[in-house]
Amino acid sequence: MTLFAYYANNVLVNSNNFSDRAVTVAHTPAVESLIVDTVTNRVLADVGDLPGLQPLVHDAVRAAVSNAQITEVIRAAAGSLQRQLVSGHANTLTLTLPGVGSSIASIVRPQSPQLAAVVTGIGTVTVVDVPISPTAARVVNGVATAGRDFGFLLVFTIAMIVLALVVSPDRGRTLMALGLAAFASGAVAVAIYLIGRGIVVDQFSSPDARTAAQAAWGVYLGGLETSGFVLAGIGAVVAVAGAFV
């Protein structure tokens, strides 16, 4: 439980960290390609897919996605989502890019003022819009609550370990039990990471979206898998040491 609380405190409860990871996700190759393709298709749907237009629009969108204005839009959207997740009120996982047309227009204007004039009028583009079930929202809210209590849980866990070793008549057996418990906790963390990734990725139908979801899962929760392996390894060592005490 303490491992999950630590990770929740670091990733979910910390709004700055949550938003920073969102920006990192947006600039992973898979997610950036999804954003660029989605916005490009929206632009071409509005202006018409004329011969030779697609490469110009695609390059302009890619440049726009990389600029600071879009980065701040992503950061603001992530901050809003984080507040909803922590409060338990989130019902959709959404990434929208409001006003992206003006950013694209400023890039294409030197080559095609006419295209820039049309692109400027493009409104908000929705890249991702996935519903979050009430059950999932409650689970995330519970995890966030545990994250806020991380300091207390850490102190409580350490105190219980010390107390168990002090009062135990057989410290070797107690060490083995503690080691096995740590090993099991680490294994559970790894299992949750792997199983959860599969569940989340399955929410998306298109191959590009599934690849992007997998990349996002890795950025946000990849450390949980690593921490799980480390905790399981430490638990195994402690359990073996307890056998020889």
N, C-alpha and C positions, 0 to 999 in steps of 0.2 A: 504493500500500500504506500509506503514511504517513497519508493521509487516513482510510482505514478504521480504522487503529490509533487515531488520535485520537478518532474517533467512538465506537469500541468502548470506549476508556478512559473517555470522558465519560459514556456512556449505559449500557453493559453492566457494566463492571467496578466502577464507582462505585455501591455498593449504595444509598446514600441518594438519589442522583439517579434510579436505577432505580425506587425506591419512590415518590418524589415524582411521577414521570411516571405511575406506575400510578394514583395518586390523581387526577391531572389527567384521565387517561383515563376513570376511573369517573364523573367529573362532567361529561364532555362530554354534550351533549343525547342523542346516539344511544346511548351506552353506558348512561347513567343510565336512559333509557327502557327499554332491554333488561332491566336489573336490576329496575326497578320492575315491569314486566310479568311477568317470570319469577316474582318473589316473590309478586306479587298472585295469579297463577294457582295457585301452590302453596298459598297461604292459603285461597283459595276452594275448592280441591279438598279441603282438610281440613275446613273449617267449613260448606261448602255455599254455592252461589251463590244466596242468597235475594234476593228483590226489594229493591232499595235498598241492598244490602250492598256491592256492587262499588265504588261511588264512595267509601264510607267506608274500605274496605280499601285502595283505590288511593291515596287521599290520605295515609293513615297510613303506608303503605309508602314513599311518596315522602319524607315527613318523616323516617322512620327512616333511609333511605339517606343523607340529608344530615347526620345527626348525627355527632358525633366518634367514637362507639363503632364505627360501621360503617367510618368512615374508617381507624381503627386496624386493624380486621380486614383491610381491603384492603391496607394498608401491610405488615402482617405476612405476608400471603399473597404479596405481591410480593417481599418479602425472601427468603422460602423458594424461590420460583421462580428468583430471580436466582442464588442459591447453586447450585441444580441446573443452571441453564444454563451457568454458568461452569465447573462441574466436569465438564460433559458427560454428566450422569446424568439430565437431564430427559427424561421420556417422555410427559408430558401437560401441556397448557396449561390450568390449572384455576383457576376463581374460585368459591370456596365462601363462604357466609356462615353460619358457625356461630352459633347462639343468636340469630338475627335475630328470632325470635318474641317474645322478651322486650322487645326494643326497640319492636316494633310494639304489643305489649300495653300498654306504658306510655303510648302515645299514644291508643289507642282506649278505655282504661279509663274516662275521664270520661263518654264517651258510651254505652258498652256494656260493663259489667263482665263480663257473660256471654261476650261475644265475646273479651274480653281473657283470660279464663280458658282458653278453648280455644286461642287463638293462642300463649299462653305455651309450650304443649307442642310447638310446631313445632320440629323439629330443624334440622340443617344443610340449607341450600338451595344446590344447585349451579346456578350461572348459566351457566358455560362449562366444557366438558370436551372438549378437542380433543387427539387423540394427536399426539405429536411423533415423527417417524421417527428411527431411529438415525442415518441419514445427516445429517438436519437438526441433530441434537444434536451430532454431531462437527463440523459446520461452525461452529455457534455457539461450541463450545469452542475451535476454532481461532481464531476472531475474537477471543474473550476473551483468548487467549494473546497475540495480536498487540497487543491493547489494553494489556496489562500491560507490553509491551515498547515502548510508544509513545515514551518518552523516548530510549531507545537508537536507535530507528528515525529519530527526528527529527534527532538529532545526526549519525547516519550519512548521512542524505539530504543535509543541508546540507554536510557534509564532501565528499561525492562531487560535489556541484554545484560547489563551490569548486575542488576538484582538477581537475575536467574543464575549467573555464575557465582555470585556471593553465597546465595542460600542453598545452592544445589549440593547434595551429598556426593554426587558423582559428576564432576565437572567434565570429564571426558565424554560421558553420554550426553550431557547438556550441550557441549560444543558440537557433537555430531548432529543433534537435533537442530541447533541453530544453523549449522552449515547446510543441512538438507532443506531447511525452510528457505534459506537464501537462494539455494539452487533452484528450488521450485518457483520462487518468485521471479527469478531471472528467466526461467523457461516460460513462465506464463507471459511475461512481457514480450518475449520474442514471438510467442504464438499469437498474441493479440496484434502485434505489428503485422505479421504475415496474413493472418485471417482477415483483419480489418482492411488491409490494403485490397484484398480480393473483393470484399463486400463493396467498398467504395468504388473501385474501378468498374464493377459490374453495373453501377448506376448509369454508366454512359454507354451509348450505343455505337457511336462512330469510332473507328480505330484511332483517329487523331485525338479525340477527346479522351479515350481510355489511356493513351500514352501520356497525355498531359496530366490526367488525374494521378497516374502512377508517379510522375515526376514530382507533383505537388505533395503527395503522401511522403515521398522520400525526404523532401526538404523540411517538412514539418515534423515528421516522426521517425526519420532515419536514426536519430540518436537514441531512440527508445530501444531499437533492436540491439545497437551496440552496447548500451548500458545493461540490457538484459543478459547478453553474453558475458559481460564482465562480472555482473553480480552472480551469475550461475557458476562462473569459474572460481570466484572467491569462495562461494558456498561449498563447492566441491573440495577445495583445498582445506577449508576449516573442518569439514566433515571428516576428511581423511586424517587430519591432525588430531581430531578428537578421539579417533580410534586408537591412537598411540599414547594418549595421556593417561 
